[in-house]
Amino acid sequence: MTLSDFDMKKKPAAAGETAAGTGAGDMNRQSVITGNKNDGGIAVSFSGGDLEVRADFTPPASRGVPLTQEQALLALEKLNIVYGICQDAINEAILACNLDRRPVKNVLIAKGDAPVNEVAEYYEMNPHLTEISRRPDEKARIDHRSYSPFIIVKKDQALAKLRFHKQGKEGKNVHGVPLPFEVIRPEGVSAGENTRVDGRLILAGINGQLVVEKKVLSVRNSLVIKGAVGYGTGNIIFPGDVVIEGPVSDGFRIYSGGSVTIKQTFDVTDVITRGDLVVSGGIIGRRPALVKSGGAIKTKFIENCRVAARKTITVDSEIINSSVFTLENIDLGEKGLILGGDIYAVRGIRAGGIGKKAGKPTRVHCGIDFTAQQEKEKNNNQLRILAAKLEKLRELYESSQPDSGQRAKIGELVRRLTEEQKKAADAVSDLLGRIVIDENACVEVQGEIAPGTLIEICQVALFVSEPLRKVRVRLDKAGGKIVSQPL
């Protein structure tokens, strides 16, 4: 029987229903069965569409006759209560009422069987996924930057599960009248783009954003944010490409497993992307800001930032007071300027000008692998710390008693630190051979290199004391010095 069939049918009236006042829509119908007004009695009420009957038992008054089990059963018979009778509950209530001479109320005396609805087969969405995008309580003490309205899923993550068909079962009320069941057809979900069905599950086919449109589940490999990044979006953490059409509020971070495209000026706190970073405006660091790209970077300007990229960094106008690192080139064209900061470009630099007389000093480093150099400096710092510790330990060793346990412990600690010192020294030796990687790196400037600028190529340095105009600066390996040539 379908839901529409059930709605069109009317339950047949049961015998005695009118006398008991048991209309299908009534929630509380009562009938009082008693002989004399002083005799014990029973008041019966129906509820739940005649699925449940409860009764109040009244003790006899002075000279009244107690209620008997036979009288109670006769009352039920008159009311056509023939199914699900709770005989033990009736007997206990009558006994307590007669012996204690007190009313016994709200006793369940009959209970029918509710119908069990039939449920059609459907795919139920993983409830955990809907919990992810739920906005936290505003009063909760959490960082609301960590909230995200986007549902990000991993490849092979379960998106939905098939719920099998559930057979319905007919019920019966206390009058013995059958109660038909409904057929429920839940509005389930279906598999869409970049998903797959495996057994009972709908799985994500790729890493990406889960999108539900008209109950169809799809996974997108890119995330497009039409407006701003702020408290409405939270920090952006996405495995694919990210496109942001609005501004990025201060303090919000962006992490992408693909490329990042920002169509306005970027007030950066942290951005880490495995692919390219393209910023239509410029990149400004409002606090100690970090930009890391596993690909190339293209932007209008860079200001007060720490920027690192594996591939070429292209800047249209200026790099100001920033630390910029790339394993390839930095290209500012014929007019772009580098004003202050530390610049590391393995293959070389092309710019319109470098440095400013009254500005912060500018230091340019080319031809070296800055990652290896940083690792070398880290190991050198460790060597200095170890050397200071070993010196103090040796002094303690000499001043301690030869037969004391303390001397043995100091000796063991010296041995361990000496081993660490050797490992760090070996690491430095290995890194020395890997720091210089491009002896052909050069710096080309169409305008002027200002006095006070330091240019270092393959660890050979040139301090600019007089302006250099329209020059190419390179390493003269044979002479072991930096030379400048007119362009």
C-alpha positions, 0 to 999 in steps of 0.5 A: 500500500502506498502513501497516497493509498493510505491517505485516501482510505478511512479506518472502519468504525469498530463496534462500540466505538460510538458508545465509547466516544472513540473517534479516530481523531480524538486524543482523550476519550473517557467512559465511566463504568460504575454501578452505584455512585459509592461503588468502585469504578474505572475511568478509561481513556484512549490515546494514540489513535486507539493504540493505547488505553489507560485507566483510573481505578476508584475505590468504593466509598462507605458502604460501596461495593469494590470493583471486581476483575469481572466488572473491569473485563466487562467494561473493556468488552463494552468498549470493544477493547479486545486486543493487547489487554494487560491483564496483570496490570488490571489485576494489580490495580484492582487489588491495590485500589480495594485493599488500600482504599486509594485511587490508582491512576494512569494504569496502562490496561491495553496496548496495540501494535503500531504499524512499522512503515516500509522504507524504500532503498536510498543512499544516505549522505555521510552525516559526519560531512554535514557536521564539518561545515556547521558553524560553531557556537559564537560563544565557544572559545575557539579560533573562528579562523579555523572554521570553514563552510567548505566540505573538503574530502579526500580520495576514496573517502565515503560520501554516502552509504546505501540503506537497504529496503526495509519491509513494512509491517501492519499494526493493530489497535486495541479494537483489533482493527488492522492499521496499514503501514505507509511507504516512506521514500527518503530523498537520498543522494546520488553519485555525480562528477568525480565520485564512484560507487563501490558496493554500498558506498559512494566514494570520492574519486579525487581530493577536493571540495564536496558539492551537493546540488539537487541531491547529487554529490560531486567533488571539484578539484578547484575552489573558487571564492567569489568574495573575500576571505575572512570569518565567513570562509575561515582559513583556506585549506584545499588540496587543489587549485584555489581562486580568490576573487575578493580581498584576503583579510589580515590574519587568515592563512591559505594552504593549497595543494595546487595553484593559488590565484588572487585577483586583488592586492594580497594582505598576506599572513601565510600562504603555502601552495604546491603550485604557482601563485598568481596575484593580480595586485601586489603582495603586502605583509602586514606582520611577519608574513610568509609566502611559499610556492612550489612553482612560480610566483607572478605579482605586481609588487612585494613588500615586507614579506618573506617569499620563497619559490622553486621557480621564477619570481616575476614582479612588475614594479618593486620588491621592498624590504623583503627576503625573497628566495628562488631556485631559478630567476627573479625578473623585474623587467627593465623598470622594476626596482629592488629596494632593501632586503635580502634577495636569493636567486640561483640563476640570476636577477634582471631589474631596472634598479637595485638599492637606494642611497637613503634606504635600507641596505640591499643584499643580492645573492646568486649562484648558490642553493640557499636551502643548502646554505641555510642548512649549513648555517644551522649546522654551524650554529649547532657546532658552536653550541656543542663546542661550548658545552664540551669545553665546560664538560671537560673542565668538570671532568678534570675537576671531579674525583677520579673514582666518583660516579659523576666523572663516569657520567660526564665522560659518557656525555662528552662521548655522546656530544663528540659524536653529535659534533662529528655528524654536524661537521660531516654535514657541513663538509657535505653541504659545502660541495652543494652550495655553489650550483650555478657559476654562470649566474648574473645580475642585469640592471638597466638602470642603476645599482646604488652605492651600499648594495652588496652583490654576491655570486657563488660566495664571492662578494662585491660591495658597490661603493660607486653607482653602477649603471646599465651593467651585467654583474657576473663571476670571473672564475679565473680571477676569483672576483666579481666583475661588471660589464656594460649592457 
